[in-house]
Amino acid sequence: MKHILQKVQGETNRQEKERFKEALAEVVPHMDHFFSRMTKRKFPNRTLLHIQHVKQRAVIDWDVLAYWFEEFMPQPVEA
């Protein structure tokens, strides 16, 4: 499923949180246990605790989620 990995104009906080959780649930099974260190290197201004909260508590951070989709989601193989 294709997700819009950014804030949508006119969307309520509740709708944004639900959409974030759906996208997060799709990417989490593909993540390895090195995700927090890799994310910290990519986003040095985020703390490891913040990164853990994005994954475990669905704290909204669209930039981090977009990075996880790019890094961890299987890419279709072209013939």
C-alpha positions in Angstrom: 0.0 0.0 0.0 1.3 3.5 -0.9 1.3 5.9 2.0 1.6 9.7 2.1 4.5 10.2 4.4 3.9 13.8 5.4 1.3 16.0 7.1 -1.8 16.4 5.0 -3.5 19.8 4.9 -6.9 19.9 6.7 -6.3 16.6 8.5 -7.2 16.4 12.2 -4.6 15.3 14.7 -6.6 12.0 15.3 -6.7 11.3 11.6 -2.9 12.0 11.3 -2.2 9.7 14.2 -4.2 6.9 12.7 -2.6 7.2 9.3 0.9 7.3 11.0 0.1 4.1 12.9 -1.1 2.3 9.8 2.1 3.2 7.9 4.3 2.3 10.9 2.6 -1.1 11.3 3.5 -1.8 7.7 7.2 -1.0 8.0 8.0 -2.4 11.5 8.0 -6.1 10.5 10.7 -5.4 8.0 13.0 -3.5 10.4 16.1 -5.1 12.0 17.5 -4.5 15.5 20.0 -1.9 14.2 17.3 0.6 13.2 17.8 3.0 16.1 21.6 3.5 15.5 21.1 3.8 11.7 18.3 6.3 12.3 20.4 8.3 14.8 23.2 8.5 12.2 20.8 9.8 9.6 19.1 12.3 12.0 21.7 13.3 14.6 19.4 15.9 16.1 16.9 13.2 17.2 17.7 11.3 20.5 17.7 7.5 20.7 14.8 7.8 23.1 12.8 9.8 20.5 13.5 7.2 17.9 12.4 4.4 20.2 9.2 6.3 20.9 8.4 6.8 17.3 8.5 3.0 16.8 6.9 1.9 20.1 4.5 4.7 20.9 3.8 6.0 17.4 5.1 9.5 18.2 4.6 11.3 14.9 7.8 12.0 13.0 7.2 11.9 9.3 10.9 12.3 8.3 11.9 9.3 10.4 9.1 7.2 9.0 9.9 8.1 5.4 13.5 7.1 6.1 12.4 3.8 7.5 10.2 3.1 4.4 13.2 3.9 2.1 15.6 1.9 4.2 13.7 -1.2 5.3 10.7 -1.8 3.0 11.5 -4.5 0.3 11.8 -2.9 -3.1 10.2 -4.5 -6.1 12.6 -6.2 -8.4 12.5 -5.2 -12.0 12.9 -7.9 -14.6 
